[in-house]
């Protein structure tokens, strides 16, 4: 039963991280498009991106890199226990 609980939690966390990755991919595409339009004289999308930077993209980036860091630490300890 404990293994089932861990796997369900892992699935939920993996789904959150997948949605987070989609936010980051869409954000990078949005940044590229808005930067291109800003260079051509239309800075409306770039201004919108700047308004979304702190409330949306910074927490998303922080969550993504924290998850990668924790996953690396957990895998390192699992590898040491398997040896």
Secondary structure, 3 states (H helix, E strand, C coil): CHHHHHHHHHHHHHHHHHHHHHHHHHHHHHHHHHHHHHHCCCCHHHHHHHHHHHHHHHHHHHHHHHHHHHHHHHHHHHHHHHC
